[in-house]
Amino acid sequence: MIGKYIFGDKQVHLFVCWLGTHAEYDKLCKDNKQYTVNIY
């Protein structure tokens, strides 16, 4: 799982950016891909 935390005044939000197997994660890292959340 690749996630991102957003810290507010009194809340913490966790956004799941990607969910997969360890082998799929290794492939993402090898390809140098990044996932970002730009809601705020």
Backbone as JSON Lines, residues from 0, in Angstrom:
{"i":0,"aa":"M","n":[0.85,-1.17,0.0],"ca":[0.0,0.0,0.0],"c":[0.89,1.23,0.0]}
{"i":1,"aa":"I","n":[0.54,2.17,-0.82],"ca":[1.18,3.48,-0.81],"c":[0.11,4.46,-0.37]}
{"i":2,"aa":"G","n":[0.39,5.23,0.67],"ca":[-0.58,6.16,1.2],"c":[0.05,7.51,1.49]}
{"i":3,"aa":"K","n":[-0.82,8.47,1.78],"ca":[-0.36,9.81,2.13],"c":[-1.2,10.31,3.29]}
{"i":4,"aa":"Y","n":[-0.53,10.87,4.29],"ca":[-1.2,11.46,5.44],"c":[-1.34,12.96,5.24]}
{"i":5,"aa":"I","n":[-2.5,13.48,5.59],"ca":[-2.75,14.92,5.6],"c":[-3.13,15.28,7.04]}
{"i":6,"aa":"F","n":[-2.36,16.16,7.66],"ca":[-2.61,16.56,9.04],"c":[-3.32,17.91,9.05]}
{"i":7,"aa":"G","n":[-4.52,17.93,9.63],"ca":[-5.28,19.16,9.78],"c":[-5.15,19.68,11.19]}
{"i":8,"aa":"D","n":[-6.04,20.6,11.57],"ca":[-6.01,21.16,12.92],"c":[-6.29,20.09,13.97]}
{"i":9,"aa":"K","n":[-7.37,19.34,13.8],"ca":[-7.73,18.32,14.79],"c":[-7.99,16.97,14.14]}
{"i":10,"aa":"Q","n":[-7.64,16.82,12.87],"ca":[-7.92,15.58,12.16],"c":[-6.69,15.12,11.39]}
{"i":11,"aa":"V","n":[-6.64,13.83,11.16],"ca":[-5.61,13.25,10.31],"c":[-6.33,12.41,9.26]}
{"i":12,"aa":"H","n":[-6.0,12.62,8.0],"ca":[-6.61,11.87,6.91],"c":[-5.55,10.99,6.26]}
{"i":13,"aa":"L","n":[-5.91,9.76,5.97],"ca":[-5.02,8.86,5.24],"c":[-5.66,8.56,3.89]}
{"i":14,"aa":"F","n":[-4.96,8.9,2.82],"ca":[-5.42,8.62,1.47],"c":[-4.62,7.44,0.93]}
{"i":15,"aa":"V","n":[-5.32,6.41,0.48],"ca":[-4.66,5.26,-0.13],"c":[-4.48,5.58,-1.61]}
{"i":16,"aa":"C","n":[-3.23,5.69,-2.02],"ca":[-2.91,6.06,-3.4],"c":[-2.78,4.83,-4.3]}
{"i":17,"aa":"W","n":[-2.33,3.73,-3.71],"ca":[-2.12,2.51,-4.49],"c":[-2.16,1.31,-3.57]}
{"i":18,"aa":"L","n":[-2.73,0.2,-4.05],"ca":[-2.82,-1.02,-3.27],"c":[-2.49,-2.19,-4.19]}
{"i":19,"aa":"G","n":[-1.53,-3.01,-3.81],"ca":[-1.15,-4.13,-4.66],"c":[-0.25,-5.1,-3.94]}
{"i":20,"aa":"T","n":[0.3,-6.04,-4.7],"ca":[1.17,-7.06,-4.12],"c":[2.59,-6.53,-3.99]}
{"i":21,"aa":"H","n":[3.42,-7.27,-3.26],"ca":[4.81,-6.87,-3.08],"c":[5.55,-6.88,-4.41]}
{"i":22,"aa":"A","n":[5.25,-7.85,-5.27],"ca":[5.89,-7.93,-6.59],"c":[5.51,-6.73,-7.45]}
{"i":23,"aa":"E","n":[4.25,-6.3,-7.39],"ca":[3.82,-5.12,-8.15],"c":[4.5,-3.86,-7.62]}
{"i":24,"aa":"Y","n":[4.66,-3.79,-6.3],"ca":[5.35,-2.65,-5.69],"c":[6.8,-2.58,-6.14]}
{"i":25,"aa":"D","n":[7.46,-3.74,-6.16],"ca":[8.85,-3.78,-6.63],"c":[8.96,-3.29,-8.07]}
{"i":26,"aa":"K","n":[7.97,-3.62,-8.9],"ca":[7.98,-3.17,-10.29],"c":[7.8,-1.65,-10.36]}
{"i":27,"aa":"L","n":[6.92,-1.1,-9.53],"ca":[6.72,0.35,-9.5],"c":[8.02,1.06,-9.11]}
{"i":28,"aa":"C","n":[8.72,0.52,-8.11],"ca":[9.96,1.13,-7.66],"c":[11.03,1.03,-8.75]}
{"i":29,"aa":"K","n":[11.06,-0.09,-9.45],"ca":[12.03,-0.27,-10.53],"c":[11.77,0.72,-11.66]}
{"i":30,"aa":"D","n":[10.49,0.96,-11.97],"ca":[10.12,1.91,-13.03],"c":[10.18,3.35,-12.56]}
{"i":31,"aa":"N","n":[10.47,3.58,-11.26],"ca":[10.61,4.92,-10.66],"c":[9.33,5.75,-10.78]}
{"i":32,"aa":"K","n":[8.16,5.11,-10.58],"ca":[6.88,5.8,-10.63],"c":[6.53,6.32,-9.24]}
{"i":33,"aa":"Q","n":[5.83,7.45,-9.18],"ca":[5.42,8.02,-7.92],"c":[3.93,8.33,-7.96]}
{"i":34,"aa":"Y","n":[3.29,8.22,-6.81],"ca":[1.87,8.52,-6.7],"c":[1.7,9.65,-5.69]}
{"i":35,"aa":"T","n":[0.91,10.64,-6.05],"ca":[0.7,11.78,-5.16],"c":[-0.78,12.08,-5.02]}
{"i":36,"aa":"V","n":[-1.14,12.74,-3.93],"ca":[-2.5,13.19,-3.68],"c":[-2.44,14.7,-3.55]}
{"i":37,"aa":"N","n":[-3.2,15.41,-4.36],"ca":[-3.18,16.88,-4.35],"c":[-4.58,17.43,-4.13]}
{"i":38,"aa":"I","n":[-5.24,16.97,-3.08],"ca":[-6.6,17.44,-2.8],"c":[-6.57,18.76,-2.05]}
{"i":39,"aa":"Y","n":[-5.61,18.93,-1.14],"ca":[-5.58,20.14,-0.31],"c":[-4.64,21.16,-0.87]}
